[in-house]
Each structure stands twice: as C-alpha cells, then as structure tokens.
Amino acid sequence: MAVAAVVLVLAGAGIALTPLFLDMHMSLIGVGVVLGLVGLLLFVGLEMVAPNEAKVVQLFGRYVGSVRTDGLRWVNPLTVRKGVSTRIRNHETSVMKVNDAAGSPIEIAAVVVWQVEDTARATFEVDDFVEFVSIQTEAAVRHIAGHYPYDSYDNGGSLSLRDNADTITEELSREVGERVQAAGVRIVESRFTHLAYAPEIAQAMLQRQQASALVAARQEIVEGAVGMVDRALERLSEENVVELDEERKATMVSNLLVVLCSDRPASPVVNTGTLYQ
C-alpha cells in the first residue's frame, strides 16, 4: 500500500508540475516528465493477489519466486507474473472398463481431491498441470483396479474392491500422489464413485454371489443344528429322560438334522413300530 501511495504522489506531482514548469522555464519540463515516468514505472509493478492464488514471478525468463500473500503487492516492474490458483479442486474420472485381478471386466470411476502445493513446479515442470493430473489419475485407477479382485470369494482375508474400498482408495491416493509429485500437486483424498461388473457378465456374477450367500447360510444352519442336537442328547442323558443306544441316537440325530436343516417345513410321521422290527 505504501508503494501505491508513492505511485499516486509521483504521478500527481508530474501532472501538476508540468504546467508550472512551462510557465517558469522550458528546461524544467523534463523534471515533470521524469516524475510521471517514474510513477508510471512503479505503477506497472503493482500486482493484485487474490485469496488462494499465487503469482509466479519471472525476471528475463528466470524464476525469481512466487507471491502468495493476498492483497495489493509490488514487484519488480520488469518481471512477468503468472497467476496460479491454489484452491482445492476435484477431478472425477469417466467410467472406465478394466479387468480386475481375476480377469473379470468391471466398470470403475473415482474422484480425486487435489491442490497445487508448489506453484513453480506446476508452472515449469509440465505443460498443463490440470491435464497432467487428469491423465495420471486415470492411469492410477486402472493400475489399482487391475491389482485387486472385484469381490473376494475366499475366507483368507484378501482385499477386494467391493469390501475394502476405504483401504484401497488410500493406496490410490498414495499412487496418484507419487505420479503427480513432479507437477507440485498434493492429493487430499480419493474415493470410488462407481464400481460394478460389466454388463456382459453382471447376471452371471449375480448368480455366483447368490450361490455363495446360500452356501454361507447353509454352513451357519448346519453349525447351529449340530449344536442343538448335541445339546438335546446331553440334556436327555443328564435328566435320564430316556435311555438311547447308539442306533437310536443315530436315528434321532438324523431326524433332528433333517428337520433343522431342511428349507421346507417338516411333515411329522408317527412310527408305531420299533427300529428292530
């Protein structure tokens, strides 16, 4: 602001004194002209810096620094200034069809939140840092998607895109950050916005998921049924309700498992005979 005041004073003095010098002496005209030119030169060095913006300054083609403080600033009037936004930005990739780790075609898209951290590198290291971030983000998404299966069908704790999206997107953020580091860009976060099987295999994979869910449900039912049968035999033995030999126990276990594990209501059958006739 002090430089701006000096500029106004010099420019005003040059304009005001020139007519006065004309009346006094012709040789003094140059004084008013010089004052005006000095004021004009200082005025050229004034630069307005907006919030969340930086000015990259070059002197005769050489980088001399960046102005990050917002407000009215003064720099060398012989320099060239270029504005670079440091606001936080989003980049959302298009829906891409890739093969996951299992070779199944899937559709995936992601959004990356990023910010320019080093204005000099963003200006001089790449041609267009916005396009650079876009291309490198899509490459990283394709690379990450090819390293993990869409779904995990084993119980070994392996990561999958559907079940472990938070963990995998953290890895995606690290990979994108490494790719765009040359452009002076910092990755804030990333997340998947679209994840699905490709249409040509979606129906088959849905049937596979349903079959896996059915098998898992049957396993739970069998484990519960075995526990119930074991508890029933234990109670009968403890309370001396009935004495059962091994053959009758086997028959009872078979009947109870059929009733407990069946997916249809049991139809009771009254047996009036014995197991030995």
Protein Blocks (a to p, Z undefined) as FASTA:
>chain_A
ZZmmmmmmmmmmmmmmmmmmmmmomklmmmmmmmmmmmmmmmmmpccddehiacdddeeh
iafbdcfbgcjddddfkbccddddfbdcdddddddddddfkopacddddddddddfblml
mmmmpmblmlmmmmmmmmmmmmmmmmpcfbdcbfnopacfklmmmmmmmmmmmmmmmmmm
mnopacfbdcdfbdcddfklmmmmmmmmmmmmmmmmmmmmmmmmmmmmmmmmmmmmmnom
accdfklmmmmmmmmmmmmmpcbdcdddddfbdfkZZ
